[in-house]
């Protein structure tokens, strides 16, 4: 996920006092949806995402409908 998508009007990042470090596992939610649409790992800390506001902020690991998501059991 690109930083501009996370910092746009429909995006959300935690406030500075709850900032996440790079390497954090995060749930990715689509605007207006109750459940996560994916799982990712932050490439930058969330304050860097706000400050830099370009390039990849979250590397997607699994997403709704991919092979891992479709497994019935692990």
N, C-alpha and C positions, 0 to 999 in steps of 0.2 A: 504494500500500500504506500502510495506516495504521500509525503508530508503535506502538500497542499490539500489533499482530501481529508486529512485529519484535522487541519486547522481551519477549514472552510466553515461556513455558517451551519452546515449539516453535520460537521464532524465534532469530535469531543476528545480532549486530552485532560488529564487530571490537573488540578491547580498545583502551583509550585511546591506547596507544603506536602503534597502527596505524589511528587514526581517519581516516575519509574526509571530505573537505570537501564542502559543498553543491555540486551541479553535477557530481558524479562519476557516470560511467556504471557501472552495476552489473548483475550477473546475479541474477535472482530464482529461488531454488530452492524447491520444495515439500518439506516435511518427508518424509524417507525416500526421496526420489527422487535418482537419480544425476546427471541432466542438468537444465539450467536450464529453467524453465517460462516465463520472460520476461526482458526487458531493461528497465531503468528508469534514471532520473536522480534522484539524491538531491536533495530539496528543502531539507533541513537537513543540517548535518554530523552524523556519527553520535553524537557526544557530546551534541548538542542533542536528538537523537531519544530518547536514554536519559533525559535530564533532564526534558524537556517531556512526553514520552510521550502525546501526543495529536495529532490532525490528520494530514495526509498527510506521510509521510517519504520515500517514493519514488514518483515519477510514472511510471507504466507507459508505455513507448514501443511495445513489441511483446510479444506473448504467444503461447503455444502455440496454434496453430490460427487465428490472425488472417490477414488477407490477405498481409501481408509475410512471415510465417513460412511460408506455403504456396507462395511463389514457388519455381519450380524453378531459375531463374537470375536474376541481377540485370542 
